[in-house]
Amino acid sequence: MKKTFKLNIEGKNRDRVLDATKHEIRKYVKRQRRVPLPAGVDYWDFDCRFGTGAENAEVVHFATITALIDAVATGGGDAFYLELLAKNGYRQAKEPSVLEANLG
């Protein structure tokens, strides 16, 4: 998904447009996560870019998208650009913690 979302639409309440935008993003993520995983892949991960426009979008972590959208909305921004691209995700082995080492 590469899209510029407008927050100020004439004749529509800005808060409702913001809620509809968040709903559309969540719906897209749920749809992408339902796609069958290729062999050897653990989960779907996302490459994310966020900004006020496509030309100044920066790489961000997926978990921060909602907070960034809220920041633009409270700052009075008219629109924002969001790019979400699904990619293969692989789980990393965790290092044993100090507590587990002492118990074992």
TIMI-2910 file (N, C-alpha, C, CB; in pm, 1 decimal, decimal comma, always signed):
<rs>
+----------+----------+----------+----------+----------+----------+----------+----------+----------+----------+----------+----------+------+
!      n_x !      n_y !      n_z !     ca_x !     ca_y !     ca_z !      c_x !      c_y !      c_z !     cb_x !     cb_y !     cb_z ! resn !
+----------+----------+----------+----------+----------+----------+----------+----------+----------+----------+----------+----------+------+
!    +84,8 !   -116,1 !     +0,0 !     +0,0 !     +0,0 !     +0,0 !    +90,1 !   +123,3 !     +0,0 !    -96,9 !     -0,7 !   +121,9 !  Met !
!    +73,8 !   +205,6 !    -98,7 !   +141,0 !   +334,3 !   -106,4 !    +31,6 !   +435,7 !   -130,9 !   +252,2 !   +338,0 !   -219,5 !  Lys !
!     +5,3 !   +518,0 !    -29,0 !   -110,9 !   +604,7 !    -41,1 !    -92,8 !   +731,4 !    +40,5 !   -236,9 !   +531,6 !     +2,8 !  Lys !
!   -147,4 !   +841,2 !    -11,0 !   -156,0 !   +966,1 !    +63,6 !   -298,1 !   +977,6 !   +115,5 !   -116,8 !  +1090,2 !    -25,0 !  Thr !
!   -310,9 !   +987,3 !   +246,0 !   -441,3 !   +997,4 !   +310,5 !   -469,5 !  +1143,5 !   +342,8 !   -447,1 !   +910,2 !   +439,2 !  Phe !
!   -584,5 !  +1192,9 !   +300,2 !   -625,8 !  +1329,9 !   +331,0 !   -710,3 !  +1326,9 !   +459,0 !   -706,3 !  +1393,7 !   +211,0 !  Lys !
!   -684,8 !  +1422,3 !   +547,2 !   -758,9 !  +1429,2 !   +673,0 !   -868,0 !  +1535,9 !   +669,8 !   -663,7 !  +1456,8 !   +788,0 !  Leu !
!   -852,8 !  +1634,6 !   +582,9 !   -953,0 !  +1740,9 !   +570,9 !  -1031,2 !  +1721,6 !   +442,1 !   -886,6 !  +1881,6 !   +574,1 !  Asn !
!  -1149,6 !  +1663,5 !   +454,6 !  -1237,1 !  +1643,7 !   +340,1 !  -1361,6 !  +1725,7 !   +365,9 !  -1271,3 !  +1491,7 !   +317,3 !  Ile !
!  -1393,6 !  +1812,9 !   +272,1 !  -1506,7 !  +1902,4 !   +291,1 !  -1636,3 !  +1823,3 !   +306,2 !  -1517,5 !  +2000,3 !   +174,0 !  Glu !
!  -1713,6 !  +1861,2 !   +405,7 !  -1841,4 !  +1795,6 !   +431,1 !  -1831,2 !  +1674,1 !   +521,4 !  -1902,9 !  +1755,2 !   +302,2 !  Gly !
!  -1709,5 !  +1641,8 !   +568,3 !  -1692,4 !  +1526,1 !   +655,7 !  -1620,6 !  +1569,0 !   +782,5 !  -1614,0 !  +1413,2 !   +584,1 !  Lys !
!  -1660,2 !  +1506,1 !   +892,5 !  -1598,7 !  +1534,5 !  +1021,1 !  -1456,1 !  +1480,8 !  +1022,5 !  -1681,4 !  +1473,3 !  +1136,3 !  Asn !
!  -1361,3 !  +1563,6 !  +1062,8 !  -1218,7 !  +1526,9 !  +1060,8 !  -1190,7 !  +1404,3 !  +1147,9 !  -1132,9 !  +1645,1 !  +1108,4 !  Arg !
!  -1256,3 !  +1394,8 !  +1263,9 !  -1234,7 !  +1279,8 !  +1352,2 !  -1283,0 !  +1150,2 !  +1287,4 !  -1306,4 !  +1301,3 !  +1486,2 !  Asp !
!  -1394,1 !  +1156,7 !  +1216,0 !  -1446,5 !  +1037,1 !  +1149,3 !  -1356,1 !   +996,4 !  +1034,1 !  -1589,5 !  +1061,5 !  +1098,2 !  Arg !
!  -1301,4 !  +1093,7 !   +963,0 !  -1208,4 !  +1063,4 !   +853,7 !  -1083,8 !   +997,0 !   +910,7 !  -1170,5 !  +1192,3 !   +774,7 !  Val !
!  -1035,7 !  +1046,3 !  +1024,6 !   -918,4 !   +987,5 !  +1089,8 !   -946,3 !   +843,0 !  +1130,6 !   -877,7 !  +1070,6 !  +1213,0 !  Leu !
!  -1062,7 !   +818,4 !  +1189,8 !  -1099,7 !   +681,7 !  +1228,3 !  -1111,7 !   +590,8 !  +1105,9 !  -1232,3 !   +682,3 !  +1306,2 !  Asp !
!  -1170,6 !   +640,1 !   +998,8 !  -1185,7 !   +560,6 !   +876,4 !  -1049,4 !   +528,8 !   +815,5 !  -1273,5 !   +635,2 !   +773,8 !  Ala !
!   -956,8 !   +621,7 !   +824,4 !   -821,8 !   +600,0 !   +772,7 !   -751,7 !   +489,7 !   +850,1 !   -739,9 !   +729,3 !   +779,5 !  Thr !
!   -758,5 !   +495,5 !   +982,2 !   -697,2 !   +392,1 !  +1065,8 !   -761,2 !   +256,1 !  +1038,6 !   -710,4 !   +428,4 !  +1215,2 !  Lys !
!   -892,6 !   +255,0 !  +1020,0 !   -962,7 !   +129,7 !   +991,1 !   -914,3 !    +71,4 !   +858,5 !  -1115,8 !   +152,4 !   +987,3 !  His !
!   -897,3 !   +156,2 !   +757,2 !   -850,2 !   +109,4 !   +626,3 !   -710,2 !    +48,8 !   +636,5 !   -850,2 !   +225,2 !   +525,0 !  Glu !
!   -624,2 !   +109,6 !   +716,3 !   -488,2 !    +58,2 !   +732,9 !   -491,0 !    -76,1 !   +804,4 !   -401,0 !   +158,5 !   +810,9 !  Ile !
!   -570,0 !    -86,5 !   +911,8 !   -580,2 !   -213,6 !   +985,1 !   -637,1 !   -323,7 !   +897,1 !   -667,4 !   -196,8 !  +1109,8 !  Arg !
!   -736,3 !   -288,6 !   +815,0 !   -797,6 !   -385,7 !   +724,3 !   -695,7 !   -436,5 !   +622,7 !   -918,2 !   -323,2 !   +651,9 !  Lys !
!   -612,6 !   -347,9 !   +570,8 !   -508,6 !   -387,2 !   +476,1 !   -409,4 !   -483,0 !   +542,4 !   -435,1 !   -262,8 !   +421,8 !  Tyr !
!   -367,5 !   -451,4 !   +664,0 !   -270,5 !   -535,8 !   +735,5 !   -330,8 !   -673,6 !   +762,3 !   -227,1 !   -468,9 !   +869,4 !  Val !
!   -456,1 !   -678,6 !   +805,1 !   -520,4 !   -807,9 !   +829,8 !   -530,0 !   -889,8 !   +702,0 !   -659,8 !   -787,8 !   +889,5 !  Lys !
!   -561,3 !   -825,2 !   +590,3 !   -572,1 !   -894,1 !   +462,3 !   -435,9 !   -950,1 !   +420,6 !   -626,8 !   -798,8 !   +354,0 !  Arg !
!   -330,6 !   -873,0 !   +439,0 !   -196,8 !   -919,3 !   +402,1 !   -151,8 !  -1035,5 !   +490,3 !    -96,3 !   -804,3 !   +412,0 !  Gln !
!   -187,5 !  -1033,4 !   +616,8 !   -146,9 !  -1140,5 !   +707,9 !   -221,0 !  -1271,1 !   +681,4 !   -169,5 !  -1097,7 !   +851,2 !  Arg !
!   -333,7 !  -1264,0 !   +610,1 !   -408,3 !  -1385,6 !   +575,1 !   -348,8 !  -1457,7 !   +454,9 !   -553,4 !  -1351,3 !   +546,7 !  Arg !
!   -262,4 !  -1392,4 !   +380,8 !   -199,0 !  -1454,9 !   +264,2 !   -112,8 !  -1570,7 !   +313,5 !   -113,1 !  -1351,0 !   +182,6 !  Val !
!   -122,2 !  -1687,2 !   +249,3 !    -41,0 !  -1801,6 !   +293,5 !   +108,4 !  -1770,3 !   +289,8 !    -70,0 !  -1923,8 !   +206,2 !  Pro !
!   +178,2 !  -1817,8 !   +392,0 !   +322,2 !  -1793,9 !   +402,8 !   +399,9 !  -1886,0 !   +309,6 !   +369,3 !  -1813,6 !   +547,4 !  Leu !
!   +504,9 !  -1835,7 !   +245,6 !   +591,4 !  -1922,6 !   +166,5 !   +666,4 !  -2019,5 !   +258,2 !   +691,2 !  -1838,7 !    +82,8 !  Pro !
!   +720,4 !  -2124,6 !   +202,8 !   +794,3 !  -2223,2 !   +282,2 !   +915,1 !  -2157,6 !   +349,0 !   +839,8 !  -2341,8 !   +193,6 !  Ala !
!   +933,8 !  -2186,7 !   +477,4 !  +1047,9 !  -2135,6 !   +551,5 !  +1029,3 !  -1997,3 !   +612,0 !  +1164,6 !  -2133,2 !   +463,4 !  Gly !
!   +915,0 !  -1936,0 !   +590,4 !   +889,1 !  -1802,0 !   +644,1 !   +805,5 !  -1815,9 !   +770,8 !   +816,3 !  -1711,4 !   +538,6 !  Val !
!   +839,4 !  -1739,1 !   +875,4 !   +770,4 !  -1749,2 !  +1003,8 !   +646,9 !  -1660,6 !  +1013,4 !   +864,9 !  -1714,2 !  +1114,5 !  Asp !
!   +651,6 !  -1540,7 !   +955,2 !   +539,2 !  -1447,9 !   +964,4 !   +555,6 !  -1339,2 !   +857,8 !   +530,1 !  -1385,0 !  +1107,3 !  Tyr !
!   +450,5 !  -1260,3 !   +839,8 !   +458,2 !  -1145,8 !   +749,3 !   +506,3 !  -1025,8 !   +827,9 !   +320,8 !  -1116,8 !   +682,0 !  Trp !
!   +609,3 !   -961,3 !   +779,0 !   +660,5 !   -837,8 !   +837,0 !   +629,6 !   -725,5 !   +737,7 !   +815,8 !   -847,6 !   +867,8 !  Asp !
!   +647,0 !   -601,4 !   +779,2 !   +615,1 !   -489,4 !   +691,0 !   +728,9 !   -387,6 !   +689,6 !   +484,0 !   -422,0 !   +735,0 !  Phe !
!   +763,7 !   -342,9 !   +569,4 !   +851,8 !   -228,0 !   +552,1 !   +760,6 !   -106,0 !   +552,0 !   +938,8 !   -238,0 !   +418,6 !  Asp !
!   +790,4 !     -8,9 !   +637,9 !   +701,8 !   +105,6 !   +654,1 !   +777,4 !   +235,8 !   +630,9 !   +638,3 !   +105,1 !   +793,6 !  Cys !
!   +712,6 !   +326,4 !   +562,3 !   +762,5 !   +463,1 !   +544,8 !   +647,0 !   +556,9 !   +572,4 !   +821,6 !   +486,2 !   +400,6 !  Arg !
!   +675,5 !   +667,6 !   +639,9 !   +570,6 !   +761,4 !   +680,5 !   +623,0 !   +903,6 !   +667,0 !   +523,8 !   +733,7 !   +826,4 !  Phe !
!   +536,4 !   +994,0 !   +621,6 !   +573,6 !  +1134,5 !   +611,1 !   +455,7 !  +1218,3 !   +567,1 !   +689,4 !  +1152,3 !   +514,3 !  Gly !
!   +478,7 !  +1348,4 !   +553,7 !   +371,5 !  +1436,1 !   +508,4 !   +352,6 !  +1425,8 !   +356,9 !   +401,1 !  +1581,1 !   +548,4 !  Thr !
!   +452,0 !  +1370,9 !   +288,1 !   +443,2 !  +1349,0 !   +144,1 !   +534,6 !  +1235,0 !   +104,4 !   +479,3 !  +1476,9 !    +66,2 !  Gly !
!   +517,8 !  +1184,8 !    -16,1 !   +597,9 !  +1071,2 !    -62,0 !   +745,9 !  +1107,1 !    -72,6 !   +546,8 !  +1022,1 !   -197,0 !  Ala !
!   +775,4 !  +1231,7 !   -105,5 !   +914,1 !  +1271,8 !   -125,0 !   +991,2 !  +1284,2 !     +6,8 !   +918,9 !  +1403,1 !   -199,4 !  Glu !
!   +924,0 !  +1304,9 !   +119,4 !   +994,7 !  +1319,5 !   +246,7 !   +958,2 !  +1209,6 !   +347,4 !   +964,5 !  +1455,7 !   +306,8 !  Asn !
!   +908,9 !  +1097,6 !   +298,3 !   +873,1 !   +986,6 !   +387,7 !   +999,2 !   +920,3 !   +441,4 !   +784,7 !   +882,5 !   +314,1 !  Ala !
!   +995,1 !   +887,0 !   +570,7 !  +1108,4 !   +823,4 !   +637,0 !  +1070,6 !   +683,0 !   +681,3 !  +1155,5 !   +907,1 !   +757,4 !  Glu !
!  +1168,9 !   +596,7 !   +692,6 !  +1146,7 !   +460,2 !   +739,1 !  +1109,1 !   +464,4 !   +887,2 !  +1273,5 !   +371,6 !   +715,9 !  Val !
!  +1000,5 !   +395,4 !   +922,3 !   +954,0 !   +389,5 !  +1061,1 !   +923,0 !   +244,3 !  +1096,8 !   +828,2 !   +479,9 !  +1082,4 !  Val !
!   +910,9 !   +217,8 !  +1225,3 !   +874,1 !    +84,1 !  +1272,2 !   +722,8 !    +69,1 !  +1261,9 !   +922,8 !    +59,7 !  +1419,1 !  His !
!   +678,3 !    -50,8 !  +1230,3 !   +535,8 !    -77,5 !  +1210,0 !   +451,4 !    -40,7 !  +1332,3 !   +515,1 !   -224,2 !  +1176,1 !  Phe !
!   +503,2 !    -66,1 !  +1452,8 !   +426,0 !    -42,2 !  +1575,6 !   +402,6 !   +105,9 !  +1603,1 !   +496,8 !   -104,3 !  +1693,8 !  Ala !
!   +475,4 !   +195,4 !  +1538,7 !   +462,1 !   +338,7 !  +1566,8 !   +368,2 !   +411,8 !  +1471,7 !   +596,7 !   +403,4 !  +1561,4 !  Thr !
!   +309,9 !   +341,3 !  +1377,6 !   +229,4 !   +407,4 !  +1274,3 !   +110,6 !   +482,5 !  +1334,0 !   +179,8 !   +304,7 !  +1172,9 !  Ile !
!    +36,1 !   +420,4 !  +1422,9 !    -81,7 !   +485,0 !  +1480,8 !    -43,1 !   +610,8 !  +1556,9 !   -155,8 !   +388,3 !  +1573,4 !  Thr !
!    +64,9 !   +605,7 !  +1632,9 !   +110,6 !   +723,4 !  +1706,8 !   +151,8 !   +835,6 !  +1611,3 !   +228,1 !   +686,4 !  +1798,9 !  Ala !
!   +215,0 !   +800,6 !  +1500,1 !   +254,6 !   +901,7 !  +1401,4 !   +132,8 !   +965,1 !  +1335,0 !   +345,5 !   +839,5 !  +1295,0 !  Leu !
!    +31,8 !   +884,9 !  +1306,1 !    -91,7 !   +937,9 !  +1247,2 !   -157,4 !  +1034,2 !  +1345,2 !   -189,7 !   +822,8 !  +1210,0 !  Ile !
!   -164,6 !   +995,1 !  +1471,8 !   -223,9 !  +1082,1 !  +1573,7 !   -145,4 !  +1212,6 !  +1587,0 !   -229,4 !  +1009,8 !  +1709,3 !  Asp !
!    -13,3 !  +1205,4 !  +1578,1 !    +69,1 !  +1326,1 !  +1588,0 !    +41,1 !  +1422,1 !  +1472,7 !   +217,8 !  +1289,0 !  +1590,2 !  Ala !
!    +23,9 !  +1369,9 !  +1352,4 !     -8,6 !  +1455,0 !  +1237,7 !   -146,6 !  +1517,2 !  +1257,0 !     -3,6 !  +1373,7 !  +1105,5 !  Val !
!   -241,5 !  +1437,3 !  +1305,6 !   -378,2 !  +1486,8 !  +1323,8 !   -384,0 !  +1595,4 !  +1431,0 !   -472,0 !  +1371,6 !  +1361,0 !  Ala !
!   -316,4 !  +1574,7 !  +1543,0 !   -319,6 !  +1675,7 !  +1649,5 !   -237,8 !  +1798,7 !  +1611,9 !   -267,1 !  +1616,5 !  +1780,8 !  Thr !
!   -139,0 !  +1782,1 !  +1526,0 !    -59,5 !  +1894,8 !  +1478,5 !   -130,0 !  +1977,8 !  +1372,7 !    +70,2 !  +1845,4 !  +1423,9 !  Gly !
!   -246,9 !  +1934,6 !  +1330,0 !   -324,6 !  +2010,6 !  +1232,6 !   -287,8 !  +1983,0 !  +1088,0 !   -308,8 !  +2155,1 !  +1259,2 !  Gly !
!   -216,9 !  +1873,2 !  +1061,9 !   -178,3 !  +1838,8 !   +925,5 !   -299,0 !  +1806,4 !   +838,3 !    -82,8 !  +1721,3 !   +926,6 !  Gly !
!   -287,7 !  +1835,7 !   +709,6 !   -396,9 !  +1810,4 !   +616,1 !   -394,0 !  +1670,6 !   +558,2 !   -392,8 !  +1910,1 !   +504,8 !  Asp !
!   -273,1 !  +1611,5 !   +548,5 !   -259,5 !  +1479,3 !   +486,7 !   -129,6 !  +1416,0 !   +532,9 !   -263,6 !  +1488,9 !   +331,4 !  Ala !
!   -118,9 !  +1284,7 !   +509,1 !     +5,2 !  +1213,2 !   +535,2 !    +20,1 !  +1102,2 !   +432,9 !     +8,1 !  +1156,3 !   +679,6 !  Phe !
!   +144,5 !  +1060,9 !   +411,9 !   +176,4 !   +954,2 !   +317,8 !   +218,6 !   +831,7 !   +396,8 !   +288,1 !   +997,6 !   +218,3 !  Tyr !
!   +165,2 !   +716,4 !   +359,7 !   +200,0 !   +591,2 !   +426,3 !   +231,7 !   +486,7 !   +320,4 !    +84,9 !   +542,7 !   +519,6 !  Leu !
!   +342,1 !   +417,7 !   +341,8 !   +381,7 !   +308,7 !   +253,8 !   +400,7 !   +185,0 !   +339,5 !   +511,8 !   +343,2 !   +174,0 !  Glu !
!   +322,2 !    +81,9 !   +312,9 !   +331,5 !    -46,3 !   +382,3 !   +354,6 !   -154,2 !   +277,0 !   +202,0 !    -75,9 !   +467,2 !  Leu !
!   +468,0 !   -220,9 !   +286,4 !   +499,1 !   -328,2 !   +193,1 !   +527,8 !   -455,2 !   +271,8 !   +619,5 !   -290,7 !   +102,7 !  Leu !
!   +452,1 !   -560,3 !   +243,9 !   +470,4 !   -687,3 !   +314,2 !   +601,3 !   -752,0 !   +271,0 !   +351,6 !   -782,6 !   +287,5 !  Ala !
!   +669,9 !   -813,0 !   +367,4 !   +793,5 !   -886,2 !   +338,8 !   +798,7 !  -1008,8 !   +427,9 !   +919,5 !   -796,5 !   +360,4 !  Lys !
!   +886,9 !  -1100,6 !   +395,1 !   +901,7 !  -1222,1 !   +475,1 !   +965,6 !  -1188,8 !   +608,8 !   +985,6 !  -1327,4 !   +400,2 !  Asn !
!   +911,7 !  -1250,4 !   +715,3 !   +967,5 !  -1229,9 !   +848,8 !  +1021,8 !  -1359,8 !   +904,5 !   +862,2 !  -1172,2 !   +943,3 !  Gly !
!  +1137,6 !  -1350,8 !   +967,8 !  +1202,6 !  -1468,7 !  +1025,9 !  +1228,9 !  -1442,5 !  +1173,6 !  +1335,6 !  -1502,7 !   +951,0 !  Tyr !
!  +1189,5 !  -1535,2 !  +1257,9 !  +1211,3 !  -1520,9 !  +1402,3 !  +1358,9 !  -1540,2 !  +1433,9 !  +1125,0 !  -1622,6 !  +1482,0 !  Arg !
!  +1407,3 !  -1460,3 !  +1527,8 !  +1545,2 !  -1468,6 !  +1573,0 !  +1549,5 !  -1545,5 !  +1704,3 !  +1607,4 !  -1327,3 !  +1589,2 !  Gln !
!  +1650,3 !  -1628,0 !  +1724,8 !  +1666,6 !  -1700,0 !  +1851,4 !  +1705,5 !  -1599,1 !  +1958,8 !  +1774,4 !  -1813,9 !  +1839,3 !  Ala !
!  +1639,9 !  -1608,5 !  +2073,7 !  +1668,8 !  -1516,8 !  +2183,3 !  +1788,3 !  -1566,2 !  +2262,7 !  +1546,7 !  -1501,0 !  +2274,8 !  Lys !
!  +1867,0 !  -1472,0 !  +2309,7 !  +1979,5 !  -1504,2 !  +2396,3 !  +1924,5 !  -1542,5 !  +2533,2 !  +2079,6 !  -1384,3 !  +2406,9 !  Glu !
!  +1979,0 !  -1645,6 !  +2596,1 !  +1931,1 !  -1679,4 !  +2730,6 !  +1963,5 !  -1565,6 !  +2826,1 !  +1994,3 !  -1812,2 !  +2780,9 !  Pro !
!  +1866,2 !  -1530,3 !  +2908,5 !  +1886,4 !  -1419,7 !  +3001,3 !  +1971,0 !  -1464,0 !  +3120,1 !  +1751,6 !  -1364,7 !  +3049,5 !  Ser !
!  +2017,4 !  -1368,0 !  +3196,0 !  +2100,7 !  -1396,5 !  +3313,4 !  +2021,0 !  -1476,0 !  +3415,9 !  +2153,7 !  -1265,4 !  +3376,5 !  Val !
!  +1894,2 !  -1442,3 !  +3432,1 !  +1808,3 !  -1512,4 !  +3529,2 !  +1794,1 !  -1659,5 !  +3491,1 !  +1668,3 !  -1445,6 !  +3537,1 !  Leu !
!  +1769,4 !  -1686,7 !  +3362,1 !  +1755,9 !  -1826,1 !  +3317,7 !  +1887,2 !  -1902,4 !  +3337,4 !  +1712,9 !  -1831,6 !  +3169,3 !  Glu !
!  +1999,5 !  -1836,2 !  +3318,3 !  +2129,8 !  -1900,5 !  +3335,5 !  +2152,4 !  -1938,2 !  +3482,3 !  +2242,9 !  -1807,6 !  +3286,1 !  Ala !
!  +2105,2 !  -1853,9 !  +3573,7 !  +2120,6 !  -1882,5 !  +3717,6 !  +2027,6 !  -1992,2 !  +3764,3 !  +2095,3 !  -1757,2 !  +3799,5 !  Asn !
!  +1909,3 !  -2003,6 !  +3703,0 !  +1813,3 !  -2105,3 !  +3742,0 !  +1849,2 !  -2241,8 !  +3686,2 !  +1675,2 !  -2066,1 !  +3696,7 !  Leu !
!  +1912,6 !  -2245,9 !  +3573,7 !  +1937,8 !  -2370,9 !  +3503,4 !  +2062,4 !  -2434,1 !  +3547,6 !  +1942,8 !  -2350,2 !  +3358,0 !  Gly !
+----------+----------+----------+----------+----------+----------+----------+----------+----------+----------+----------+----------+------+
</rs>
